[in-house]
Amino acid sequence: MGGDSAPDTVVDGALLVADERPDVQVLLVGPEGVAAELLDRRNAAGRFPVVNATQHIAMDEDPARAVRAKRDASVRVAARLVRDGAADATVSVGSTGAAMAAALFTLGRLPGVTRPAIAVVVPALNGPVVLLDAGANPDAGPDLLAQFALAGVAYATTRGIDQPRVGLLSNGAEPGKGDETRKAAYALLETLPIDFVGNVEGHDVALGGRADVVVTDGFTGNVLLKGIEGALAMSGAAVPDRLDPERLGGALLLGVDGIAVLGHGSSSARAVASCVGLAADAVADGLLPRLREALDGLVRRRRQAAGLAVNG
């Protein structure tokens, strides 16, 4: 039921998945009557199991309050399916805040995680870049940015990058650039057991090659990501498939104890299908157990390093 063009676009996206990914079974979560009517109109009655949910959360509702109040909201029901083992992942193109709150309340956090981050893999020209946070935490202090770095390294490691290089997004590459938060985060990142390459700029995310993981607060990350998407859209037909926003899928909510993918509210049917594909691939690749193991190891090493520094 989530998204600017829901529920039609969501059902159309599910039909694309059914045609293109026979290895993936989609469960539609929402009012049974609405789903039945939409499927009937498309001559697709019975193609998907439908899990009834009598409530949904509108884009303009307060996410945390609505998720607490609406126990039968579709995002809460979907998260419970994952928690209970009836589904492997949840995908939402509705309210990002509501989907994140539902995942947090229902699935919980991975060890060592204070707040989850939205992680987007930007298919940059010189190699993919994991950008986080892309919108979950508009205000992020130095310690949270350091936590994002650990989570980003763990995620990049599961994608086959043995020693991910980490950059801190700032307004200049030179040490000392940025506001007080960035300066404090720079000093903290230097102490972590990661390959920290220093400050990076916005073009380093779009072009790639300098860092495999770029960390920033959710406000700045979201603005940067939408700027890149706008530039790609302006390029029109000149954009190759690997840079096409319709085929990039959504973003992973990194740090919750389950696979949760968040898509744009303006997602088309193709974009919805891409989000489902991202979730299915994350499950097939064993992302969650690998992420849990990698993150646990990094957090343990960070604590050991801190203890050595204190005991000095």
C-alpha positions in Angstrom: 0.0 0.0 0.0 3.0 2.3 0.1 4.3 4.7 -2.5 3.0 7.5 -4.6 1.3 5.2 -7.2 0.4 2.4 -4.8 -1.1 -0.1 -4.8 -1.2 -0.5 -8.7 2.6 0.1 -9.1 3.4 -2.4 -6.4 1.3 -5.1 -8.0 2.7 -4.4 -11.4 6.2 -4.6 -10.0 5.4 -8.0 -8.4 4.2 -9.2 -11.8 7.5 -8.2 -13.4 9.3 -10.2 -10.7 7.1 -13.2 -11.4 7.9 -13.1 -15.1 11.6 -12.4 -14.7 12.7 -14.1 -11.5 11.0 -17.5 -11.1 13.4 -18.2 -8.2 11.7 -15.5 -6.1 8.3 -15.9 -4.5 6.6 -12.6 -3.7 4.0 -12.2 -0.9 1.8 -9.2 -1.2 1.0 -7.6 2.1 -2.2 -5.4 2.3 -6.0 -5.6 2.2 -7.0 -8.9 0.7 -9.9 -7.4 -1.2 -7.8 -4.6 -2.8 -5.2 -7.2 -3.9 -7.8 -9.5 -5.3 -9.4 -6.7 -7.3 -6.1 -5.5 -8.8 -5.0 -9.0 -9.7 -8.4 -9.8 -11.3 -8.0 -6.7 -13.4 -4.7 -8.0 -14.7 -5.9 -11.5 -15.3 -3.5 -12.6 -12.5 -5.8 -14.0 -9.9 -4.1 -16.4 -7.6 -0.5 -15.6 -8.8 0.6 -14.4 -5.4 -0.1 -15.3 -1.8 -1.7 -12.3 -0.1 -1.1 -11.6 3.6 -3.9 -9.5 4.9 -3.1 -6.2 6.6 -6.0 -3.9 7.4 -4.0 -0.7 7.9 -1.4 1.3 6.2 0.7 4.3 7.0 0.4 7.4 4.9 3.5 9.4 3.7 2.5 12.4 5.8 2.0 10.5 9.1 4.5 10.6 12.0 6.4 7.3 11.3 7.2 6.1 14.8 3.9 7.1 16.3 1.9 5.5 13.4 3.9 2.3 13.6 3.3 2.0 17.3 -0.4 2.8 16.9 -1.2 0.7 13.8 -0.3 -2.9 14.7 -1.9 -4.2 11.5 -0.1 -1.8 9.2 1.3 -3.5 6.1 4.9 -2.6 7.0 4.5 -4.1 10.5 2.9 -7.2 9.1 5.7 -7.6 6.6 8.4 -7.2 9.2 6.7 -9.8 11.4 6.8 -12.2 8.5 10.5 -11.8 8.3 10.9 -12.1 12.1 8.9 -15.3 12.2 10.6 -16.9 9.3 7.7 -16.8 7.0 9.6 -14.5 4.6 13.3 -13.9 4.0 13.1 -10.1 3.3 10.8 -7.1 3.4 10.5 -4.5 0.7 8.7 -1.2 1.0 8.4 1.8 -1.3 6.2 3.7 1.1 7.2 6.0 4.0 10.9 5.4 4.6 10.5 6.4 8.3 7.6 4.0 8.8 9.5 1.1 7.1 12.6 1.8 9.2 10.6 2.1 12.4 8.7 -1.2 11.7 12.0 -3.0 11.0 13.6 -1.6 14.2 10.7 -2.4 16.5 10.1 -5.8 15.0 13.5 -7.1 13.9 15.8 -5.3 16.4 19.4 -4.2 15.8 22.5 -6.2 15.1 25.1 -6.2 17.9 27.1 -3.0 18.1 24.6 -0.9 16.2 23.0 2.1 17.8 21.1 3.3 14.8 20.7 1.6 11.4 21.8 3.5 8.3 20.4 3.5 4.8 23.1 2.1 2.6 23.0 2.7 -1.2 25.4 1.1 -3.7 26.2 3.9 -6.2 27.3 2.4 -9.5 30.1 5.0 -10.0 32.0 5.2 -13.2 35.3 3.8 -11.7 33.7 1.2 -9.4 30.8 0.9 -7.0 30.6 3.1 -3.9 28.7 2.2 -0.8 27.2 5.4 0.5 25.7 5.6 4.0 23.8 7.1 5.6 21.4 8.0 2.7 18.6 9.3 4.8 17.9 7.5 8.1 19.7 9.8 10.4 19.7 13.5 9.4 21.8 14.4 12.5 24.7 12.1 13.1 27.6 12.8 15.5 31.1 11.6 15.2 30.6 8.3 17.0 27.6 7.4 14.8 29.6 8.2 11.7 32.3 5.9 13.0 29.7 3.2 13.4 28.5 3.8 9.9 32.1 3.2 8.7 32.2 -0.1 10.5 28.9 -1.2 9.0 29.9 0.0 5.6 33.1 -1.9 5.7 31.3 -5.0 6.8 28.8 -4.6 3.9 31.5 -3.9 1.3 33.3 -7.0 2.6 30.2 -9.2 1.9 30.3 -7.8 -1.7 33.7 -9.2 -2.3 36.0 -6.2 -1.4 38.7 -7.6 0.9 40.0 -4.3 2.2 37.4 -1.6 1.6 38.7 2.0 1.5 36.6 4.4 3.6 36.2 8.1 3.0 34.5 10.8 5.0 32.3 13.1 2.9 33.3 16.7 3.4 33.6 20.0 1.5 37.2 19.3 0.6 39.7 16.5 0.6 42.3 18.2 2.8 42.6 17.2 6.4 40.9 19.8 8.6 38.1 20.5 6.1 34.5 20.4 7.2 32.5 21.4 10.3 33.2 20.4 13.8 31.4 17.1 13.5 33.4 16.2 10.4 36.7 17.2 12.1 35.9 15.1 15.2 34.7 12.2 13.1 38.0 12.4 11.0 40.0 12.0 14.2 37.9 9.1 15.4 38.0 7.3 12.0 41.8 7.4 12.1 41.7 5.2 15.2 39.5 2.5 13.7 40.8 -0.8 12.3 39.8 0.2 8.8 41.5 1.6 5.7 40.6 5.2 6.2 41.6 7.3 3.2 40.5 10.7 4.7 38.1 13.2 3.4 36.4 12.8 0.0 34.1 15.1 -2.0 30.8 14.6 -3.7 32.4 13.9 -7.1 34.3 11.0 -5.5 30.9 9.3 -4.9 29.7 9.9 -8.5 33.0 8.9 -10.1 34.3 6.3 -7.7 37.9 5.0 -7.6 39.0 6.8 -4.4 36.9 5.1 -1.7 34.8 2.0 -1.7 32.7 3.2 1.3 31.7 6.8 1.9 30.2 7.8 5.3 28.1 10.9 6.1 25.0 12.0 7.9 21.6 11.1 6.5 20.8 14.7 5.5 23.9 15.3 3.4 23.9 11.8 2.0 20.3 12.0 0.9 20.8 15.4 -0.8 23.9 14.1 -2.6 22.2 10.9 -3.7 19.2 12.8 -5.1 21.5 15.2 -6.9 23.3 12.3 -8.6 19.9 10.8 -9.5 18.8 14.1 -11.0 21.9 14.3 -13.1 21.4 10.8 -14.4 17.7 11.6 -15.2 18.8 14.7 -17.0 21.2 12.6 -19.1 18.2 10.6 -20.4 18.9 8.0 -23.0 22.6 8.5 -22.7 22.7 6.7 -19.3 23.9 3.1 -19.6 21.7 0.4 -17.9 24.1 0.0 -15.0 23.5 3.6 -14.1 19.7 3.6 -14.7 17.9 4.5 -11.5 15.0 2.3 -12.6 17.4 -0.7 -12.4 19.4 0.2 -9.4 16.9 -1.2 -6.9 16.4 0.4 -3.5 18.6 0.8 -0.4 19.4 -1.7 2.3 18.6 -0.7 5.9 21.9 -1.7 7.3 22.1 -2.6 11.0 18.7 -4.3 11.6 18.6 -8.0 12.3 16.9 -8.8 9.0 16.9 -7.9 5.3 14.9 -4.8 4.7 15.0 -2.9 1.4 13.6 0.7 1.0 12.6 2.2 -2.3 11.6 5.6 -3.5 8.0 6.7 -2.9 7.9 7.6 -6.6 9.1 4.1 -7.7 7.7 2.8 -11.0 6.8 -0.9 -11.4 10.3 -1.5 -12.8 11.9 0.2 -9.8 9.7 -1.9 -7.4 10.9 -5.1 -9.2 14.5 -3.9 -8.9 14.0 -3.4 -5.1 12.7 -7.0 -4.9 15.7 -8.2 -6.9 18.1 -6.4 -4.5 16.4 -8.1 -1.5 16.4 -11.5 -3.2 20.1 -11.2 -4.0 21.0 -10.1 -0.5 19.2 -13.3 0.8 20.9 -15.5 -1.8 24.3 -14.1 -1.0 23.9 -14.7 2.7 24.3 -11.0 3.4 22.8 -11.0 6.9 24.9 -13.8 8.6 28.0 -12.5 6.8 27.3 -8.9 7.8 26.7 -10.0 11.4 30.0 -11.9 11.5 32.0 -9.1 9.8 30.4 -6.3 12.0 30.9 -8.3 15.1 34.6 -8.8 14.3 35.1 -5.1 13.5 33.3 -4.0 16.7 35.4 -6.4 18.8 38.6 -5.1 17.2 37.5 -1.6 17.8 36.9 -2.3 21.5 40.2 -4.2 21.8 42.0 -1.2 20.3 40.2 1.2 22.6 41.2 -1.0 25.6 44.8 -1.1 24.5 44.8 2.7 24.2 43.3 3.1 27.6 45.7 0.6 29.2 48.5 2.1 27.1 
